[in-house]
């Protein structure tokens, strides 16, 4: 007689009840992660799968702000405004890095204001 652990018994009983039947994605290939690995892929999938809109944890909001920064800067007309926006964003990034905000931990680095200005000027030309 083979030994069946409590966990194995729970899985077997769930299978017998059909709890794993017709789950989303059954029979489909695993999603392609692309060439670049994103550490927060599971968060993005969770947000998409659960159709989360509106209120999001601060850490994820700041990460999204970093991703959308260049688009945001393109709407500015002065270098001073670009530097102010980058400085304010870097303050929020610092709070995320220190764990002083709500939400899951995310990897975000501060934005170099000089690099942002150079890129902003290049796109305006």
Backbone torsions as a table, in degrees:
resi	resn	phi	psi	omega
1	UNK	NA	129.4	-178.1
2	UNK	-84.3	147.8	177.9
3	UNK	-82.8	134.0	176.7
4	UNK	-119.6	117.1	-179.6
5	UNK	-68.6	166.2	178.8
6	UNK	-59.3	-42.2	179.9
7	UNK	-64.3	-46.1	178.0
8	UNK	-59.3	-39.3	179.1
9	UNK	-64.5	-40.4	179.0
10	UNK	-63.2	-42.8	179.3
11	UNK	-65.2	-46.4	179.7
12	UNK	-59.3	-44.6	-180.0
13	UNK	-64.1	-39.0	178.3
14	UNK	-65.3	-39.9	177.2
15	UNK	-63.2	-42.7	-179.6
16	UNK	-64.3	-34.8	178.7
17	UNK	-76.5	-15.2	-178.6
18	UNK	87.4	18.1	-178.6
19	UNK	-62.7	-22.9	-178.1
20	UNK	-99.2	1.3	-179.7
21	UNK	-76.3	142.6	173.8
22	UNK	58.8	36.1	175.2
23	UNK	-74.9	149.8	177.9
24	UNK	-57.7	134.8	177.8
25	UNK	88.1	-2.2	-179.6
26	UNK	-60.1	128.4	178.4
27	UNK	81.6	-1.8	179.5
28	UNK	-95.5	152.3	177.9
29	UNK	-68.4	156.1	176.2
30	UNK	-63.7	144.0	-178.4
31	UNK	-64.1	144.6	178.2
32	UNK	-75.0	124.7	-178.3
33	UNK	-84.7	-4.6	-179.1
34	UNK	80.9	-178.2	-177.2
35	UNK	-76.5	-33.7	-178.1
36	UNK	-97.4	130.6	179.5
37	UNK	-82.0	132.3	179.2
38	UNK	-112.5	118.5	-177.3
39	UNK	-63.4	-25.0	-178.0
40	UNK	-99.8	23.5	-178.2
41	UNK	-56.9	-37.2	-176.5
42	UNK	-69.3	-33.4	178.3
43	UNK	-67.4	-45.3	-179.0
44	UNK	-63.1	-40.5	178.2
45	UNK	-65.4	-40.6	-179.8
46	UNK	-62.5	-45.9	179.3
47	UNK	-61.1	-43.2	-179.8
48	UNK	-68.0	-46.1	-177.4
49	UNK	-63.6	-41.4	-177.9
50	UNK	-86.9	-1.6	179.2
51	UNK	53.2	49.0	-178.1
52	UNK	-80.2	125.1	176.8
53	UNK	-134.9	166.1	177.1
54	UNK	80.5	-110.1	-174.3
55	UNK	-76.6	123.9	175.2
56	UNK	-132.0	155.8	178.0
57	UNK	-59.7	148.2	-176.0
58	UNK	-57.3	-40.4	-178.4
59	UNK	-60.7	-39.9	179.1
60	UNK	-72.7	-34.9	178.1
61	UNK	-63.5	-43.5	179.9
62	UNK	-66.1	-40.4	177.8
63	UNK	-59.7	-41.4	178.1
64	UNK	-65.8	-37.8	177.5
65	UNK	-60.8	-39.2	178.8
66	UNK	-65.0	-43.8	-180.0
67	UNK	-62.3	-33.7	-176.5
68	UNK	-97.5	7.6	-172.3
69	UNK	-58.6	-49.4	-175.2
70	UNK	-61.8	-38.4	176.7
71	UNK	-63.5	-40.0	178.3
72	UNK	-65.1	-43.6	-178.4
73	UNK	-66.7	-29.8	179.8
74	UNK	-61.1	-21.3	180.0
75	UNK	-85.3	-5.7	-178.0
76	UNK	-91.0	152.2	-176.5
77	UNK	-111.4	-8.3	-179.4
78	UNK	-131.0	151.7	177.3
79	UNK	-63.3	-36.5	179.8
80	UNK	-60.4	-40.8	179.0
81	UNK	-65.7	-41.0	178.3
82	UNK	-60.8	-47.5	-179.5
83	UNK	-64.1	-37.7	178.3
84	UNK	-63.8	-45.0	-179.7
85	UNK	-62.9	-44.2	179.4
86	UNK	-64.1	-42.0	179.6
87	UNK	-62.6	-43.1	178.9
88	UNK	-65.0	-40.6	177.9
89	UNK	-64.1	-43.0	179.5
90	UNK	-61.8	-32.8	175.4
91	UNK	-64.3	-42.8	178.3
92	UNK	-67.1	-38.9	177.4
93	UNK	-61.5	-41.4	179.1
94	UNK	-60.1	-42.4	178.4
95	UNK	-64.2	-38.3	177.6
96	UNK	-64.4	-46.3	-178.7
97	UNK	-61.0	-33.4	-179.2
98	UNK	-83.3	-7.9	179.8
99	UNK	78.6	24.7	-177.9
100	UNK	-93.0	15.0	179.9
101	UNK	-130.4	164.5	178.7
102	UNK	-80.6	159.2	177.0
103	UNK	112.1	170.6	-179.1
104	UNK	-69.7	154.2	176.4
105	UNK	-66.8	135.5	177.7
106	UNK	-132.5	153.7	179.1
107	UNK	-94.5	114.5	179.6
108	UNK	-138.1	134.8	174.7
109	UNK	-108.4	153.0	179.3
110	UNK	-66.1	158.7	-177.8
111	UNK	-98.3	131.0	177.0
112	UNK	-76.3	119.1	-176.4
113	UNK	-62.3	-39.7	-179.8
114	UNK	-64.2	-42.9	178.0
115	UNK	-63.3	-39.9	179.9
116	UNK	-64.5	-40.0	179.1
117	UNK	-65.8	-43.4	179.2
118	UNK	-60.8	-46.0	179.5
119	UNK	-64.2	-39.5	178.6
120	UNK	-61.6	-46.3	179.2
121	UNK	-62.5	-42.1	-179.6
122	UNK	-61.0	-42.7	-179.3
123	UNK	-70.2	-28.8	179.8
124	UNK	-76.0	-24.8	-176.3
125	UNK	-72.2	NA	NA
